[in-house]
Amino acid sequence: MRITDARTGQRTEVRPHRVGLLHAIVDVGEQDRPFDLGDLRALVAGDVLARTCEAQGLQVITELVVPDAPGERTQALLEAADQLGVHPPARLSTRHAVADSDRATADLAITSRSPVHPDAPSVPLLVTGPVRGPRHARPESAAEPPVSIVADERDPLALRLTFLEHAVTAPIRLTDDDLANAAARLAGWRALVADSAREPSRPPEADMVQAGFDGLDEDLDARVAVRALYALEARAALPDGARFETFVRLDQILALELGRDIGRSPG
């Protein structure tokens, strides 16, 4: 996996210090400020990293670093991240408590903040782009999770899909229409997967799966994998069994719960 290191601007190979084990730090939040959509985006990026590496046989330890002692607002952030399909971090640390040695042994740092950790310049740094949401999506208190405001009655995973449709370092300006359209796309793909699951299984489309992984290996770019979902929907001649297996394989890393409606009656 390679990223563009935010400190140097250079393409950098992410190399685990220990064979078969990647230690990733996800550093979010500012002191005395509510967590926001940008922080959730960094957590989603860390989750995509872990899922991609694990699908390729590499174990990942994700460490979440927050500004101060975990409390109500950190719990709200973790609950919001859970709604977006983010696995809980293996470790939870405060920015003050993370020792220099811990940073130096990390293999990758992902943050929603400006470039940080000058004490550990050898650790590749990925800075996720900022997110501006609808006006009503701004938390009014430190403990208020932004996703609960953005999602309304829609599928919270629509927000995850919207994140994945952009380059991970690019800024995003969200609108209500963006989220509504993403929710509709998810509903359509889930219905298609449920229909395809009724047919005999066939091998997945290897080129689509490989292209998705290749994109993620370059700056955690999920856009190729998302475009493959559109292509699967459009390829009418593709056997349903192959369509189903390809959707499922890509969803292993995208985590959009595309198999949610399998076995449910159309009504």
C-alpha positions as CSV (number, residue, x, y, z in Angstrom):
1,M,0.0,0.0,0.0
2,R,1.2,3.5,-0.9
3,I,0.0,6.9,0.3
4,T,1.0,10.5,-0.4
5,D,2.7,11.5,2.9
6,A,1.1,14.8,4.0
7,R,4.4,15.9,5.6
8,T,6.6,15.5,2.5
9,G,4.2,15.3,-0.4
10,Q,6.1,12.2,-1.6
11,R,4.6,8.8,-2.5
12,T,5.4,6.5,0.4
13,E,5.2,2.8,0.9
14,V,3.4,1.7,4.1
15,R,5.6,-1.0,5.5
16,P,4.7,-2.8,8.8
17,H,7.4,-2.9,11.4
18,R,6.3,-6.4,12.3
19,V,5.6,-9.1,9.8
20,G,1.9,-9.7,9.3
21,L,0.8,-6.8,11.7
22,L,0.0,-3.2,10.8
23,H,-0.3,-0.6,13.6
24,A,-2.4,2.4,12.5
25,I,-3.1,5.5,14.5
26,V,-6.3,7.5,13.8
27,D,-6.0,10.9,15.4
28,V,-9.2,13.0,15.6
29,G,-10.7,16.0,17.3
30,E,-9.6,19.3,18.7
31,Q,-9.4,20.3,22.4
32,D,-12.7,21.7,23.8
33,R,-14.6,21.3,20.4
34,P,-17.3,18.8,19.4
35,F,-16.3,16.1,17.1
36,D,-17.5,16.7,13.5
37,L,-18.1,14.9,10.2
38,G,-14.4,15.3,9.3
39,D,-13.5,13.2,12.4
40,L,-16.0,10.5,11.3
41,R,-14.5,10.5,7.9
42,A,-11.0,9.8,9.3
43,L,-12.5,6.9,11.3
44,V,-14.1,5.5,8.1
45,A,-10.7,5.8,6.4
46,G,-9.1,3.8,9.2
47,D,-11.8,1.2,8.9
48,V,-11.4,0.9,5.1
49,L,-7.6,0.5,5.7
50,A,-8.2,-2.3,8.2
51,R,-10.7,-4.1,6.0
52,T,-8.5,-3.9,3.0
53,C,-5.4,-5.1,4.8
54,E,-7.3,-7.9,6.5
55,A,-8.8,-9.1,3.3
56,Q,-5.2,-9.5,2.0
57,G,-4.1,-11.5,5.0
58,L,-2.6,-8.7,7.2
59,Q,-3.7,-8.1,10.8
60,V,-4.4,-4.5,11.8
61,I,-4.3,-2.9,15.2
62,T,-6.2,0.5,15.0
63,E,-5.5,3.0,17.8
64,L,-7.9,5.9,18.2
65,V,-6.3,9.0,19.6
66,V,-8.5,11.8,21.0
67,P,-7.7,15.2,22.6
68,D,-8.6,14.5,26.2
69,A,-9.8,11.8,28.6
70,P,-12.5,9.7,26.9
71,G,-15.9,10.7,28.2
72,E,-19.4,11.4,26.9
73,R,-18.3,13.1,23.6
74,T,-15.9,10.3,22.8
75,Q,-18.6,7.7,23.5
76,A,-20.9,9.6,21.2
77,L,-18.3,9.6,18.5
78,L,-17.8,5.9,18.8
79,E,-21.6,5.3,18.6
80,A,-21.7,7.5,15.5
81,A,-18.8,5.5,13.9
82,D,-20.6,2.3,14.7
83,Q,-23.6,3.5,12.8
84,L,-21.3,4.0,9.8
85,G,-20.0,0.4,10.1
86,V,-16.7,1.3,11.7
87,H,-15.2,-1.5,13.8
88,P,-14.3,-0.4,17.3
89,P,-10.6,0.6,17.8
90,A,-8.3,-2.0,19.4
91,R,-6.9,0.8,21.6
92,L,-8.2,4.2,22.8
93,S,-5.6,6.8,23.9
94,T,-5.4,10.5,24.6
95,R,-3.1,12.7,22.6
96,H,-1.2,13.6,25.8
97,A,-0.7,10.0,26.9
98,V,0.5,8.6,23.6
99,A,4.3,8.3,24.1
100,D,6.8,9.2,21.4
101,S,7.8,5.6,21.3
102,D,4.3,4.5,20.5
103,R,4.1,7.0,17.6
104,A,7.5,5.9,16.3
105,T,6.4,2.2,16.2
106,A,3.2,3.0,14.3
107,D,3.2,2.1,10.6
108,L,0.6,4.8,9.5
109,A,-1.1,7.8,11.0
110,I,-4.5,9.0,9.7
111,T,-5.9,12.3,10.9
112,S,-8.6,14.8,10.3
113,R,-6.4,17.6,11.6
114,S,-3.5,19.5,10.1
115,P,-0.2,17.6,9.8
116,V,0.8,16.5,13.3
117,H,3.3,14.4,15.2
118,P,6.5,16.2,14.1
119,D,8.3,14.0,16.7
120,A,7.7,10.9,14.5
121,P,8.5,12.1,10.9
122,S,9.2,8.5,9.8
123,V,5.5,7.5,10.2
124,P,3.6,8.1,6.9
125,L,0.7,10.5,7.5
126,L,-2.6,10.6,5.6
127,V,-4.8,13.7,6.3
128,T,-8.4,13.2,5.3
129,G,-10.2,16.1,3.6
130,P,-12.6,18.3,5.5
131,V,-16.3,17.8,5.4
132,R,-19.0,20.5,5.4
133,G,-22.5,19.2,6.0
134,P,-25.9,20.8,5.8
135,R,-26.4,23.6,8.2
136,H,-28.6,21.5,10.5
137,A,-25.8,18.9,10.7
138,R,-23.6,20.9,13.1
139,P,-23.5,19.4,16.6
140,E,-24.9,21.8,19.2
141,S,-23.0,20.2,22.1
142,A,-19.7,18.3,22.6
143,A,-21.6,15.0,23.2
144,E,-24.0,15.3,20.2
145,P,-23.0,12.8,17.5
146,P,-23.0,14.5,14.0
147,V,-24.2,11.3,12.2
148,S,-27.5,11.2,14.2
149,I,-28.3,14.7,12.9
150,V,-27.2,14.1,9.3
151,A,-28.9,10.7,8.9
152,D,-32.4,11.8,9.9
153,E,-34.6,8.9,8.9
154,R,-32.3,7.7,6.1
155,D,-29.7,4.9,6.2
156,P,-26.6,6.2,8.1
157,L,-24.5,4.1,5.7
158,A,-25.5,6.6,3.0
159,L,-23.0,8.9,4.7
160,R,-20.3,6.2,4.5
161,L,-21.0,5.8,0.8
162,T,-20.7,9.5,0.2
163,F,-17.3,9.5,1.9
164,L,-16.2,6.6,-0.3
165,E,-17.2,8.3,-3.5
166,H,-14.6,11.0,-3.0
167,A,-10.8,10.8,-2.9
168,V,-9.9,10.5,0.8
169,T,-7.9,13.7,0.9
170,A,-10.4,15.8,-1.1
171,P,-12.8,18.2,0.7
172,I,-16.5,17.3,0.6
173,R,-19.5,19.7,0.7
174,L,-22.5,17.6,1.7
175,T,-26.1,18.4,0.9
176,D,-29.4,16.7,1.9
177,D,-29.8,15.7,-1.7
178,D,-26.4,14.0,-1.7
179,L,-27.4,11.8,1.3
180,A,-30.9,11.1,-0.1
181,N,-29.4,10.0,-3.4
182,A,-26.8,7.8,-1.7
183,A,-29.5,6.1,0.4
184,A,-31.5,5.4,-2.8
185,R,-28.4,3.9,-4.4
186,L,-27.8,1.6,-1.4
187,A,-31.5,0.5,-1.5
188,G,-31.2,-0.3,-5.2
189,W,-28.0,-2.3,-4.8
190,R,-29.3,-4.2,-1.9
191,A,-32.4,-5.2,-3.8
192,L,-30.2,-6.3,-6.7
193,V,-28.0,-8.4,-4.4
194,A,-31.0,-10.0,-2.8
195,D,-32.4,-10.9,-6.3
196,S,-29.0,-12.2,-7.5
197,A,-28.6,-14.4,-4.4
198,R,-31.5,-16.5,-5.5
199,E,-29.4,-17.8,-8.5
200,P,-26.6,-20.5,-8.4
201,S,-23.3,-19.0,-7.3
202,R,-20.6,-18.2,-10.0
203,P,-17.0,-17.0,-9.6
204,P,-16.8,-13.2,-9.0
205,E,-15.6,-10.9,-11.8
206,A,-11.9,-11.0,-10.9
207,D,-11.0,-7.9,-12.9
208,M,-13.5,-5.8,-11.0
209,V,-12.4,-7.1,-7.6
210,Q,-8.7,-6.6,-8.4
211,A,-9.3,-3.1,-9.7
212,G,-11.1,-2.2,-6.4
213,F,-8.2,-3.5,-4.3
214,D,-5.6,-1.8,-6.6
215,G,-7.4,1.5,-6.0
216,L,-7.4,1.1,-2.3
217,D,-3.7,0.3,-2.3
218,E,-3.2,3.8,-3.7
219,D,-4.1,6.4,-1.1
220,L,-7.0,4.3,0.2
221,D,-9.0,5.4,-2.9
222,A,-12.3,3.6,-2.7
223,R,-13.7,5.2,-5.8
224,V,-12.7,2.4,-8.2
225,A,-14.5,-0.1,-6.0
226,V,-17.6,2.1,-5.8
227,R,-17.6,2.5,-9.6
228,A,-17.5,-1.3,-9.9
229,L,-20.8,-1.4,-8.0
230,Y,-22.3,0.8,-10.7
231,A,-20.8,-1.4,-13.4
232,L,-22.3,-4.5,-11.8
233,E,-25.7,-2.9,-11.9
234,A,-25.3,-1.9,-15.6
235,R,-24.0,-5.2,-16.9
236,A,-27.3,-6.9,-17.8
237,A,-25.6,-9.9,-19.4
238,L,-23.6,-10.8,-16.3
239,P,-24.8,-14.0,-14.7
240,D,-26.6,-13.3,-11.4
241,G,-24.4,-15.7,-9.5
242,A,-21.3,-13.8,-10.6
243,R,-22.9,-10.5,-9.9
244,F,-23.8,-11.6,-6.4
245,E,-20.3,-12.9,-5.6
246,T,-18.7,-9.7,-6.9
247,F,-20.9,-7.4,-4.9
248,V,-20.2,-9.4,-1.8
249,R,-16.5,-9.5,-2.3
250,L,-16.3,-5.7,-2.8
251,D,-18.6,-5.1,0.1
252,Q,-16.1,-7.0,2.3
253,I,-14.0,-3.8,2.2
254,L,-16.7,-1.1,1.5
255,A,-18.9,-2.4,4.4
256,L,-22.2,-1.0,3.0
257,E,-24.2,-4.0,4.1
258,L,-25.2,-4.8,0.5
259,G,-26.4,-8.2,1.6
260,R,-28.8,-6.8,4.2
261,D,-32.0,-7.7,2.3
262,I,-31.1,-11.3,1.3
263,G,-33.9,-13.6,2.3
264,R,-36.4,-10.8,2.9
265,S,-39.7,-10.9,1.0
266,P,-40.1,-8.1,-1.6
267,G,-43.0,-6.7,0.4
